[in-house]
Amino acid sequence: MSKKFKQRSRECINIHDVYANALKLTKPNSSETGNITNEPEKAVKSEEGSPEIKEKVRLYLWYFNQCDSKRCTGKKLVRAGLVSEISIGKRFTGIVLSPLAKTVFSREDTELVRTRGLAVIDCSWNKIEETPIQSLQAKNTRLLPFLVAANPTHFGRPYELSCVEALASALYIANFKEEAMNILSQFNWGETFIEVNREAFELYSEKGHTSEEIKALQEQYLEQAKSNLEERKLMKDVDYQNISENID
């Protein structure tokens, strides 16, 4: 991690400052062809007296080779054996996180994530329009709600999450929190991502049962952030010296 990013990560990101920028945004390993069954890994029975290992959510990605593979969070997860790469021609029946999706991810998608898996599209945010995302064979596409990036490249930017942040977000909202923390632990800024979005994550994961509820919660969260931002602006205009003199 660079000295510059270490300094930034030690600072507390104020979600209300991020909101001010968000107002400018618009309301974002196999070569074989065929289908992916996406069957979840079954619980493994351990020796007598030991608890069974929990079922594991399968994670996937489509890689469009648009970024530095050494810095790419998706590729790092593939190298770590935590994510499987899907060839462009394969059909995927699980949940796909896509910036072009119309339906917002919610807890309603939990069962499909558990049984069919979760996938992310690994492409550059600067090249989305030229990336053939719509050509991918996936029908269950989902858009993530308002969250703020903590990765070094897009630190502090709303919506512009890295692959690991996107996967972890969906896992956290679907209450696969242990799995979310596991993949984030591969990065020294991973925990920062959760802390920056703690309030939003708890709101989405506790009350976001449907896509419509998530949308409403997102609006609620942003409205509260806007209100707090306006309060802070008013506080800056207060003449504290005059108040102090009046109190005396």
C-alpha positions in Angstrom: 0.0 0.0 0.0 1.4 3.4 -0.9 2.2 6.1 1.8 -0.5 8.3 0.2 -3.2 5.6 0.6 -2.1 4.8 4.1 -2.6 8.4 5.0 -6.1 8.5 3.4 -7.2 5.2 5.0 -6.4 6.5 8.4 -8.7 9.4 7.8 -12.4 8.9 8.6 -14.4 9.2 5.4 -17.4 11.4 6.0 -20.4 9.9 4.2 -22.0 13.3 4.1 -19.1 14.7 2.0 -19.4 11.7 -0.2 -23.1 12.4 -0.6 -22.4 15.9 -2.0 -20.4 14.2 -4.8 -23.1 11.5 -5.2 -25.7 14.2 -6.1 -23.8 14.7 -9.4 -24.3 11.1 -10.4 -27.2 9.7 -12.3 -29.6 7.4 -10.5 -24.9 2.5 -11.3 -11.5 -21.1 -15.3 -12.6 -22.9 -18.2 -12.4 -22.6 -22.0 -15.3 -25.0 -22.6 -18.7 -23.7 -23.8 -22.0 -24.6 -22.3 -23.8 -24.1 -19.0 -22.5 -23.8 -15.5 -24.6 -25.8 -13.1 -23.6 -23.6 -10.2 -24.4 -26.3 -7.7 -23.3 -25.3 -4.2 -20.6 -27.2 -2.4 -22.3 -29.6 0.0 -21.7 -29.6 3.7 -18.8 -32.0 4.5 -19.2 -34.4 7.3 -16.2 -34.3 9.6 -15.1 -36.9 12.1 -17.5 -37.9 14.8 -17.9 -35.2 17.5 -16.9 -32.4 15.2 -19.3 -29.9 13.6 -20.1 -30.1 9.9 -18.5 -27.6 7.6 -21.0 -25.1 6.3 -22.1 -25.0 2.7 -19.9 -22.6 0.6 -21.3 -19.9 -1.7 -19.7 -20.3 -5.1 -18.2 -17.1 -6.5 -17.4 -16.4 -10.2 -16.3 -13.6 -12.5 -16.1 -12.7 -16.2 -12.8 -11.1 -16.9 -12.5 -8.6 -19.8 -8.8 -7.9 -19.4 -9.2 -4.1 -19.2 -7.0 -3.5 -16.1 -3.7 -4.4 -14.6 -4.0 -8.0 -13.6 -1.5 -7.5 -10.8 -3.7 -4.9 -9.2 -7.1 -6.4 -10.2 -9.0 -7.6 -7.1 -10.9 -10.1 -9.1 -7.8 -11.8 -10.5 -6.3 -11.9 -7.0 -9.3 -13.7 -5.7 -9.0 -16.2 -8.6 -5.3 -16.8 -7.8 -6.3 -17.4 -4.1 -8.8 -20.0 -5.2 -11.8 -18.0 -3.8 -13.4 -17.2 -7.2 -13.7 -19.1 -10.4 -13.3 -17.5 -13.8 -16.1 -18.0 -16.4 -15.4 -18.0 -20.1 -17.5 -15.4 -22.1 -19.5 -18.0 -23.9 -20.8 -19.8 -20.8 -24.3 -19.4 -19.5 -24.6 -18.5 -15.8 -27.9 -19.1 -13.9 -26.9 -17.5 -10.6 -27.0 -13.8 -9.6 -24.8 -11.5 -11.7 -23.8 -8.1 -10.4 -23.9 -5.7 -13.3 -23.8 -1.9 -13.6 -26.4 -2.2 -16.4 -29.0 -4.2 -14.4 -32.4 -2.8 -13.7 -33.3 -4.8 -10.5 -31.5 -3.9 -7.3 -29.9 -6.7 -5.3 -31.8 -7.6 -2.1 -32.3 -10.4 0.5 -34.8 -11.8 -1.9 -31.9 -13.1 -3.9 -30.3 -15.0 -1.1 -31.6 -18.4 -2.0 -30.4 -18.0 -5.6 -27.0 -17.0 -4.4 -26.8 -20.0 -2.1 -27.9 -22.5 -4.7 -26.6 -21.1 -8.0 -23.8 -18.8 -7.0 -22.8 -15.2 -7.4 -20.8 -13.6 -10.2 -19.3 -10.2 -11.0 -18.2 -8.6 -14.2 -14.6 -7.6 -14.1 -14.2 -4.6 -16.4 -13.0 -1.0 -16.1 -15.4 1.6 -14.9 -14.0 3.9 -17.7 -14.8 1.4 -20.4 -18.3 0.2 -19.5 -19.9 1.6 -22.6 -17.5 -0.3 -24.9 -17.7 -3.6 -22.9 -20.1 -6.2 -24.4 -21.8 -6.8 -21.0 -25.2 -7.4 -22.6 -23.7 -10.3 -24.7 -23.1 -12.3 -21.5 -25.5 -15.3 -21.1 -27.0 -14.3 -17.8 -30.6 -13.4 -16.9 -30.5 -12.8 -13.2 -28.6 -9.5 -13.3 -28.6 -7.2 -10.2 -27.5 -3.7 -9.4 -26.0 -2.9 -6.0 -27.5 0.0 -4.0 -25.6 3.1 -2.8 -22.2 2.2 -1.3 -18.8 3.9 -1.2 -15.6 2.4 -2.5 -12.6 2.0 -0.2 -10.2 0.5 -2.7 -7.0 2.6 -3.6 -8.1 3.3 -7.2 -11.6 4.7 -6.5 -11.3 5.5 -2.8 -14.3 7.5 -1.5 -16.3 7.3 -4.8 -20.0 6.2 -4.6 -20.9 3.1 -6.7 -17.5 2.6 -8.3 -16.7 -0.6 -6.4 -13.9 -3.1 -7.2 -14.8 -6.7 -7.9 -14.1 -7.8 -4.3 -16.1 -5.0 -2.9 -19.1 -5.8 -5.2 -19.0 -9.5 -4.3 -18.6 -8.7 -0.6 -21.5 -6.2 -0.7 -23.9 -8.8 -2.1 -22.7 -11.4 0.3 -23.1 -9.0 3.3 -26.6 -7.9 2.3 -27.7 -11.5 1.8 -26.3 -12.2 5.3 -23.4 -14.3 4.2 -21.3 -11.9 6.3 -18.6 -14.5 7.2 -18.0 -15.1 3.5 -17.9 -11.4 2.8 -15.2 -10.8 5.4 -13.3 -13.8 4.1 -12.7 -12.4 0.6 -12.2 -8.9 1.9 -9.4 -10.2 4.3 -7.3 -10.7 1.2 -6.8 -6.9 1.0 -5.3 -4.7 3.7 -8.0 -2.1 3.1 -10.9 -4.7 3.1 -12.1 -4.0 6.6 -12.1 -0.2 5.8 -14.7 -0.9 3.1 -17.1 -2.4 5.7 -16.5 0.4 8.2 -17.1 3.1 5.7 -20.4 1.6 4.7 -21.4 0.1 8.1 -24.6 2.0 8.5 -25.8 1.4 5.0 -24.9 -2.3 5.2 -26.8 -2.9 8.4 -29.8 -1.0 6.9 -29.8 -3.1 3.7 -29.2 -6.5 5.3 -31.7 -6.1 8.1 -34.6 -4.4 6.2 -34.0 -4.9 2.5 -36.1 -8.0 1.8 -37.0 -6.9 -1.7 -35.6 -4.8 -4.5 -38.3 -2.1 -3.9 -37.5 -2.1 -0.2 -33.8 -1.6 -0.9 -34.6 1.3 -3.2 -36.6 2.9 -0.5 -33.9 2.3 2.1 -31.3 3.8 -0.2 -33.4 7.0 -0.6 -33.9 7.1 3.1 -30.2 6.8 3.7 -29.3 9.5 1.2 -32.0 11.9 2.4 -30.6 11.5 6.0 -27.1 12.1 4.7 -28.3 15.2 2.8 -30.1 16.5 5.9 -26.9 16.0 8.0 -24.8 17.7 5.4 -27.1 20.7 5.4 -26.9 20.8 9.2 -23.1 20.8 9.1 -23.1 23.7 6.6 -25.4 25.7 9.0 -23.1 24.9 11.9 -20.1 26.3 9.9 -22.0 29.6 9.6 -22.7 29.9 13.4 -20.7 32.7 15.1 -19.5 30.8 18.1 -17.6 33.8 19.5 -20.9 35.8 19.6 -22.7 32.8 21.3 -19.9 32.6 23.9 -20.1 36.3 24.7 -23.9 36.1 25.1 -23.6 33.1 27.5 -21.2 35.0 29.6 
